[in-house]
Amino acid sequence: MFKLKEHWQILIALVAAAIVGAIFGAEALKEAPFVKGATAVCQFFGDLFMNALKMVIVPLIVASIISGIAGLGKMEGFGRLGGKTIGYYAGTSLIAILTGLILVNAIKPGYRDGKPDERIKQAFDAQAELIAKDPAQFEKVTSASGRAEKGTKNIADVLKDMVPANPVKAAADGQMLGLIFFSILIGWALTQLTGDGPAAFKNMFDGLNDVMIAITRLIMKFAPIGVFALVVPVIAETGVTGVFQSLAKFAAVVLLALGIHFFVAMPLLLKFVGKVSPIRHYKAMAEALLTAFSTASSSATLPITLRCIRDNAGVSRRVSSFTLPLGATVNMDGTALYECVVVIFAAQVVGVEMTFGEQFVVVFLALITSIGVAGVPSASLVAILIILNSAKIPGLVPEAAMAFILTVDRFLDMCRTAVNVFSDSCGAVIIARTEGEEDVLSGGPGGASAKG
C-alpha cells in the first residue's frame, strides 16, 4: 500500500497552512468570530506539538551525550572530536557572517536611489516617538508575540552557565550549555571506570537514548497536524506576502545571504571536505529542515535532527550524540548572519557609513552573541539589540529599529532556523567522515540511500 513519506506530508501541511492562513488573514474575515475561534484551536494544537517536542529534549540530550562520550572509550578520541566540532562551528559561523556583511554592503538595503531610505527612517522615528511616550512599548510588543521569551547573554554569562550549580535546575530553566557540560562530565567519568556498575549505568543511558528516539518517531507521526496548526496563525497574522509589503529590500538581502549559505557554502563543504553528495544530504534531512522552518526553534527540532542524521544519513551515535546537541545550543549560522545584516542595515537607514573597524566589531559581536542565543523563536532580537547598543550608531534608537523589524522577523526567523539546523547536520556528517565513517550518505548499509 502506498504511503506518502513524512517530509512530503509536512510539506503538504505547510502549503495547506499557507492557504488557510491567507484566507483567515483576509481583511473581510480577520475579525470574524469563527476565524478567531479556528485560529485559537490551531494555536492550541500547535502548542501541544511544540510541548511534545520540548518534552523529549532534556532526556534525549543527557542520554545521547553520555552514551556517545562513554562510547568513545579513550579521552584522546573525545579531545579530537571536540576540537573538530568547535573548529567547524566557529568557521561556518564566520563564513555566514561574512556572506551577510558582503551582501549588505554591496546591495545597501537601507538606501533608496543612492541615499538613505527616508521612508524607513520616518518609520524608525515614528517608533522612537511611541517608545519615548511609553518606555514599555517595545517590551509589550515583543512579549505579546512571545519573541522576548529568551534572550541572549554576554560571553561571561555563557561561560558561567556552562558549570551549573544545580544541573536539575539548569535542565528545568532550559540552560542547555550547563546540561551538556554536566552530561559530558558523566560520560567522561564512565570512560575512567571499569566493572559491572559503570557498564550497567552506560547501558541504562544507551537504552534511554533509544527510548527517546522511539518517542520522537511517535511524535513525528503527528507532525503534519502540528505543523499546520503552528503555521496557520503566523500566516493569518502576517499574510503570505506580508514579509514583502515593507522592508522588502532588507528581507531580500537576508534571504539571499541565507540562500547562499544554505545552497552554496554548506554543499561545497559537504562535497570537498566531507566528500559526500550534498543532494543525498538534503534528502536525508528534509524532515528536520521542514520541522525547523515550521517551528522556528532549533532546540525543538533537535530530536528530529538526531533521528534523521542517524537513520537517514548513517552518522554514528558517538558523533551525532556530541555534535548535534552542542550545535543546537552554540552553532547559529543563520542567526549570526541575520544579526550582522540588521545592524549594518540600520546604520544605512540613518545615513551612517560604518568603517571597516566598526564593521569588524559587529562581526565579532555577532559571532559571540550568536552562541548565547536560545534556540527558540526570535530570540536573536535581544542579541541584535545588544549589538546595536554597543555600536552606538548616531541618530538611531535601537529599540525603534527593532520594533519596526519585528514586522518581517517571523518569516525570516523560520528561514534562519532551517539554516541553523542544516549547518548542524552538515557538521555531524563532515566530522563523521573525518573520523573514518565510510558509510555516511554512501547509499550502502548504515548510510542514506535514495530514501527521502
C-alpha positions as CSV (number, residue, x, y, z in Angstrom):
1,M,0.0,0.0,0.0
2,F,1.4,3.4,-1.0
3,K,2.4,5.6,1.9
4,L,3.4,9.2,1.5
5,K,6.8,9.9,3.0
6,E,6.9,12.0,6.1
7,H,8.7,15.0,4.7
8,W,6.1,15.2,1.9
9,Q,3.3,15.1,4.4
10,I,4.9,18.0,6.3
11,L,5.4,20.0,3.0
12,I,1.7,19.5,2.1
13,A,0.7,20.6,5.6
14,L,2.8,23.8,5.1
15,V,1.2,24.6,1.8
16,A,-2.3,23.9,3.2
17,A,-1.5,26.1,6.2
18,A,-0.4,28.9,3.9
19,I,-3.7,28.8,2.0
20,V,-5.8,28.6,5.1
21,G,-3.8,31.3,6.9
22,A,-4.1,33.6,3.9
23,I,-7.9,33.1,3.9
24,F,-8.1,33.7,7.7
25,G,-5.9,36.8,7.3
26,A,-8.1,38.5,4.7
27,E,-9.4,41.9,5.9
28,A,-13.0,40.7,5.5
29,L,-12.6,37.7,7.7
30,K,-9.8,38.6,10.1
31,E,-12.3,39.8,12.9
32,A,-14.9,37.1,12.2
33,P,-15.7,35.0,15.4
34,F,-15.3,31.7,13.6
35,V,-11.9,32.7,12.3
36,K,-10.7,33.8,15.7
37,G,-12.0,30.5,17.2
38,A,-10.3,28.4,14.5
39,T,-7.0,30.3,14.9
40,A,-7.2,29.7,18.7
41,V,-7.8,26.0,18.1
42,C,-4.8,25.9,15.8
43,Q,-2.7,27.7,18.4
44,F,-3.8,25.1,21.0
45,F,-2.7,22.1,18.8
46,G,0.4,23.9,17.7
47,D,1.4,24.4,21.4
48,L,0.7,20.7,22.1
49,F,3.0,19.7,19.3
50,M,5.8,22.1,20.4
51,N,5.4,20.9,24.0
52,A,5.7,17.3,22.9
53,L,8.9,18.0,21.1
54,K,10.3,20.0,24.0
55,M,9.3,17.2,26.3
56,V,12.0,14.8,24.9
57,I,14.8,17.4,24.6
58,V,16.3,17.2,28.1
59,P,16.3,13.3,28.5
60,L,17.4,13.0,24.9
61,I,20.4,15.4,25.3
62,V,21.5,13.8,28.5
63,A,21.2,10.2,27.2
64,S,22.7,10.8,23.8
65,I,25.7,12.8,25.1
66,I,26.5,10.3,27.9
67,S,26.0,7.4,25.6
68,G,28.2,9.0,22.9
69,I,31.1,10.1,25.1
70,A,31.1,6.8,27.1
71,G,31.3,5.0,23.8
72,L,34.4,6.9,22.7
73,G,36.4,4.8,25.1
74,K,39.5,7.0,25.3
75,M,39.6,10.7,26.1
76,E,42.1,11.2,23.2
77,G,39.1,10.5,20.8
78,F,37.0,12.9,22.8
79,G,39.5,15.7,22.6
80,R,39.9,15.2,18.8
81,L,36.2,15.2,18.3
82,G,35.6,18.3,20.4
83,G,38.4,20.2,18.6
84,K,36.9,19.4,15.2
85,T,33.4,20.3,16.4
86,I,34.3,23.7,17.8
87,G,36.5,24.5,14.8
88,Y,33.7,23.7,12.4
89,Y,31.1,25.7,14.3
90,A,33.4,28.8,14.5
91,G,34.4,28.5,10.9
92,T,30.9,28.2,9.4
93,S,29.5,30.9,11.6
94,L,32.3,33.2,10.3
95,I,31.5,32.3,6.7
96,A,27.8,33.1,7.3
97,I,28.6,36.4,8.9
98,L,31.0,37.5,6.1
99,T,28.4,36.4,3.5
100,G,25.8,38.7,5.1
101,L,28.4,41.5,5.5
102,I,29.4,41.4,1.8
103,L,25.8,41.4,0.5
104,V,24.5,44.1,2.9
105,N,27.4,46.4,1.8
106,A,27.0,45.6,-1.9
107,I,23.2,45.9,-2.2
108,K,22.7,48.5,0.5
109,P,19.1,47.7,1.5
110,G,19.0,50.8,3.7
111,Y,19.4,53.1,0.7
112,R,17.0,54.2,-1.9
113,D,18.2,56.0,-5.1
114,G,21.6,56.2,-3.7
115,K,20.5,57.9,-0.4
116,P,19.3,56.7,3.0
117,D,15.7,55.5,2.6
118,E,13.6,58.3,4.1
119,R,10.5,56.1,4.3
120,I,12.2,53.6,6.6
121,K,13.9,56.4,8.6
122,Q,10.5,58.0,9.2
123,A,9.2,54.7,10.4
124,F,12.1,54.4,12.8
125,D,11.4,57.9,14.0
126,A,7.7,57.1,14.5
127,Q,8.5,54.0,16.5
128,A,11.0,56.1,18.6
129,E,8.3,58.6,19.4
130,L,5.9,55.8,20.5
131,I,8.6,54.3,22.7
132,A,9.5,57.7,24.2
133,K,5.9,58.2,25.2
134,D,5.6,54.7,26.6
135,P,9.0,53.2,27.5
136,A,7.4,49.8,28.0
137,Q,6.1,49.9,24.4
138,F,8.9,47.8,22.9
139,E,8.7,45.3,25.7
140,K,5.0,45.0,25.3
141,V,5.3,44.3,21.6
142,T,7.9,41.6,21.9
143,S,6.4,40.0,25.0
144,A,2.9,39.8,23.4
145,S,4.3,38.0,20.4
146,G,6.4,35.6,22.5
147,R,9.6,36.9,21.0
148,A,11.3,38.0,24.2
149,E,10.8,34.7,25.9
150,K,14.5,34.0,25.9
151,G,17.2,36.5,25.3
152,T,21.0,36.3,24.9
153,K,23.9,36.6,27.3
154,N,27.3,38.1,27.2
155,I,30.3,35.7,26.9
156,A,31.0,35.7,30.7
157,D,27.4,34.6,31.5
158,V,27.6,31.9,28.8
159,L,30.8,30.6,30.4
160,K,29.3,30.6,33.9
161,D,26.2,28.8,32.6
162,M,28.5,26.0,31.4
163,V,29.1,25.0,35.0
164,P,25.7,24.8,36.6
165,A,25.4,24.9,40.4
166,N,22.3,22.8,40.1
167,P,22.1,20.6,36.9
168,V,18.4,19.8,37.6
169,K,17.5,23.5,37.7
170,A,19.6,24.1,34.6
171,A,17.6,21.5,32.8
172,A,14.3,23.0,34.1
173,D,15.4,26.5,33.1
174,G,16.5,25.4,29.6
175,Q,20.2,26.2,30.2
176,M,21.4,23.6,27.6
177,L,25.1,24.5,27.9
178,G,25.1,23.6,31.6
179,L,23.2,20.4,30.9
180,I,25.6,19.5,28.1
181,F,28.7,20.1,30.2
182,F,27.3,18.0,33.1
183,S,26.4,15.2,30.7
184,I,29.9,15.3,29.2
185,L,31.4,15.0,32.7
186,I,29.3,11.9,33.4
187,G,30.3,10.4,30.0
188,W,34.0,11.1,30.8
189,A,33.7,9.6,34.2
190,L,32.3,6.4,32.7
191,T,35.3,6.1,30.4
192,Q,37.6,6.2,33.5
193,L,35.7,3.4,35.4
194,T,35.6,-0.3,34.9
195,G,33.4,-3.1,36.3
196,D,29.7,-4.1,36.1
197,G,28.4,-0.9,37.8
198,P,29.6,1.6,35.2
199,A,28.8,-0.8,32.4
200,A,25.2,-1.1,33.7
201,F,25.0,2.7,34.1
202,K,26.1,3.2,30.5
203,N,23.7,0.5,29.2
204,M,20.9,2.4,31.0
205,F,21.7,5.6,29.1
206,D,22.0,3.6,25.8
207,G,18.5,2.3,26.4
208,L,17.1,5.7,27.4
209,N,18.5,7.2,24.2
210,D,16.8,4.5,22.2
211,V,13.5,5.1,24.0
212,M,13.7,8.9,23.4
213,I,14.3,8.3,19.7
214,A,11.3,5.9,19.6
215,I,9.1,8.6,21.3
216,T,10.3,11.1,18.8
217,R,9.2,8.8,16.0
218,L,5.8,8.6,17.6
219,I,5.5,12.4,17.9
220,M,6.5,12.9,14.3
221,K,3.5,10.8,13.2
222,F,1.5,13.9,14.2
223,A,3.9,16.4,12.6
224,P,1.7,17.3,9.7
225,I,-1.1,18.3,12.1
226,G,1.3,20.1,14.4
227,V,3.0,22.0,11.5
228,F,-0.4,23.0,10.1
229,A,-1.5,24.3,13.5
230,L,1.7,26.2,14.0
231,V,1.8,27.9,10.7
232,V,-1.8,29.0,10.2
233,P,-1.8,31.6,13.0
234,V,1.5,33.0,11.7
235,I,0.2,33.4,8.1
236,A,-3.1,34.8,9.4
237,E,-1.2,37.5,11.3
238,T,1.5,38.5,8.7
239,G,0.0,37.3,5.4
240,V,1.7,35.1,2.8
241,T,3.3,38.2,1.2
242,G,3.4,40.3,4.4
243,V,7.2,39.9,4.5
244,F,7.5,41.8,1.2
245,Q,5.0,44.6,1.9
246,S,7.6,46.5,3.9
247,L,11.3,46.2,4.3
248,A,11.3,44.2,1.0
249,K,14.9,45.0,0.1
250,F,16.2,44.2,3.6
251,A,14.3,40.9,3.6
252,A,15.6,40.1,0.1
253,V,19.2,40.6,1.2
254,V,18.7,38.4,4.3
255,L,17.1,35.6,2.2
256,L,19.8,35.9,-0.5
257,A,22.6,35.6,2.1
258,L,20.8,32.7,3.9
259,G,20.3,31.0,0.5
260,I,24.0,31.3,-0.5
261,H,25.0,29.8,2.8
262,F,22.4,27.0,2.5
263,F,22.7,26.2,-1.2
264,V,26.4,27.1,-1.9
265,A,28.7,27.2,1.1
266,M,27.4,24.2,3.0
267,P,27.1,21.9,-0.1
268,L,30.7,22.9,-1.0
269,L,31.9,21.8,2.5
270,L,29.9,18.6,2.2
271,K,31.4,17.9,-1.3
272,F,35.0,18.8,-0.8
273,V,35.6,18.3,2.9
274,G,33.1,15.6,3.8
275,K,33.4,14.1,0.3
276,V,29.7,13.1,0.2
277,S,26.8,14.0,-2.0
278,P,25.0,17.2,-1.0
279,I,21.8,16.1,-2.7
280,R,21.7,12.9,-0.6
281,H,22.2,15.0,2.5
282,Y,19.3,17.4,1.6
283,K,17.1,14.3,1.1
284,A,18.2,12.8,4.4
285,M,17.5,16.0,6.3
286,A,14.3,17.0,4.6
287,E,12.0,16.2,7.5
288,A,14.2,18.0,10.1
289,L,14.5,21.1,7.8
290,L,10.8,21.4,7.3
291,T,10.2,21.0,11.0
292,A,12.8,23.6,11.8
293,F,11.2,26.0,9.3
294,S,7.7,25.4,10.8
295,T,8.7,25.7,14.5
296,A,11.4,28.3,14.2
297,S,13.1,26.5,17.0
298,S,16.4,24.6,16.6
299,S,16.0,23.2,20.2
300,A,12.5,21.8,19.5
301,T,13.8,20.3,16.2
302,L,16.8,18.6,17.9
303,P,15.1,15.2,18.4
304,I,14.1,15.1,14.7
305,T,17.6,16.2,13.6
306,L,19.2,13.4,15.7
307,R,16.8,10.8,14.2
308,C,17.4,12.0,10.6
309,I,21.2,12.2,10.9
310,R,21.3,8.6,12.3
311,D,18.6,6.8,10.4
312,N,18.9,8.6,7.0
313,A,22.4,9.9,6.9
314,G,24.0,7.0,8.7
315,V,26.1,9.0,11.1
316,S,27.2,7.1,14.2
317,R,25.8,7.7,17.7
318,R,29.3,8.6,19.0
319,V,29.5,11.6,16.6
320,S,25.9,12.7,16.4
321,S,25.3,12.5,20.2
322,F,28.1,15.0,20.8
323,T,27.9,17.4,17.8
324,L,24.2,17.9,17.4
325,P,23.1,18.8,21.0
326,L,26.1,21.2,21.2
327,G,25.3,22.6,17.7
328,A,21.7,23.2,18.6
329,T,23.0,25.4,21.5
330,V,26.0,27.2,20.2
331,N,26.1,26.9,16.4
332,M,23.7,29.6,14.9
333,D,25.0,30.4,11.4
334,G,21.7,31.9,10.2
335,T,21.3,33.9,13.4
336,A,24.8,35.3,13.3
337,L,24.3,36.3,9.6
338,Y,21.0,38.0,10.4
339,E,22.4,39.9,13.3
340,C,25.2,41.4,11.2
341,V,22.8,42.4,8.3
342,V,20.3,44.0,10.7
343,V,23.0,46.2,12.3
344,I,24.6,47.4,9.0
345,F,21.1,48.0,7.5
346,A,20.0,50.1,10.5
347,A,23.2,52.2,10.2
348,Q,22.5,52.7,6.4
349,V,18.9,53.9,7.1
350,V,20.1,56.7,9.4
351,G,22.9,57.6,7.0
352,V,25.9,56.3,9.0
353,E,28.7,54.7,6.9
354,M,30.4,52.3,9.3
355,T,34.2,52.0,8.9
356,F,36.0,48.7,8.4
357,G,37.0,48.6,12.1
358,E,33.4,49.3,13.2
359,Q,32.1,46.5,10.9
360,F,34.7,44.2,12.2
361,V,33.4,44.8,15.8
362,V,29.9,44.0,14.5
363,V,31.2,40.7,13.0
364,F,32.9,39.8,16.3
365,L,29.9,40.6,18.4
366,A,27.6,38.7,16.0
367,L,29.9,35.7,16.3
368,I,30.0,35.9,20.1
369,T,26.3,36.7,20.8
370,S,25.0,34.1,18.5
371,I,26.5,31.5,20.9
372,G,24.3,32.8,23.7
373,V,21.1,32.9,21.7
374,A,18.4,30.5,22.9
375,G,17.0,28.1,20.3
376,V,13.5,29.5,20.5
377,P,11.6,31.7,18.0
378,S,13.0,35.2,17.5
379,A,15.4,35.0,20.5
380,S,18.1,36.7,18.3
381,L,16.2,40.0,18.6
382,V,17.6,40.7,22.0
383,A,21.1,39.8,20.7
384,I,20.6,42.4,17.9
385,L,19.5,45.0,20.5
386,I,22.8,44.4,22.4
387,I,24.9,44.8,19.3
388,L,23.0,48.0,18.3
389,N,23.5,49.4,21.7
390,S,27.2,48.5,21.6
391,A,27.7,50.0,18.2
392,K,26.2,53.4,19.4
393,I,25.1,54.4,15.9
394,P,24.4,58.2,15.8
395,G,20.8,59.1,15.2
396,L,19.5,55.6,15.8
397,V,17.2,54.4,18.6
398,P,17.9,50.7,18.8
399,E,14.5,49.8,20.3
400,A,12.7,51.7,17.5
401,A,14.7,49.9,14.8
402,M,13.9,46.5,16.3
403,A,10.2,47.3,16.8
404,F,10.0,48.1,13.1
405,I,11.9,45.0,12.0
406,L,9.5,42.8,14.0
407,T,7.1,43.2,11.1
408,V,9.2,40.8,9.0
409,D,11.1,38.9,11.6
410,R,8.8,35.8,12.0
411,F,9.3,34.6,8.4
412,L,13.0,35.4,8.4
413,D,13.3,33.6,11.7
414,M,11.8,30.4,10.2
415,C,14.3,30.6,7.3
416,R,17.4,31.2,9.5
417,T,16.4,28.4,11.9
418,A,16.4,26.0,8.9
419,V,19.9,27.2,8.1
420,N,21.0,26.8,11.7
421,V,19.8,23.2,11.7
422,F,21.2,22.4,8.3
423,S,24.6,23.6,9.4
424,D,24.5,21.4,12.5
425,S,23.7,18.4,10.4
426,C,26.4,19.2,7.9
427,G,28.9,19.4,10.8
428,A,27.8,16.0,12.0
429,V,28.3,14.5,8.6
430,I,31.7,16.2,7.9
431,I,33.1,15.3,11.3
432,A,31.9,11.7,11.0
433,R,33.6,11.4,7.6
434,T,36.9,12.8,9.0
435,E,36.6,10.3,11.9
436,G,36.7,7.5,9.3
437,E,33.0,6.6,9.0
438,E,32.8,5.4,5.4
439,D,29.1,4.5,5.3
440,V,27.8,8.1,5.9
441,L,25.5,9.1,3.0
442,S,27.0,6.3,1.0
443,G,23.8,4.6,-0.1
444,G,25.2,1.4,1.4
445,P,24.5,-0.3,4.8
446,G,24.2,2.3,7.5
447,G,24.3,5.2,5.1
448,A,21.5,7.1,3.4
449,S,20.2,5.7,0.3
450,A,17.7,7.3,-2.0
451,K,15.1,7.1,0.6
452,G,13.7,10.5,1.4
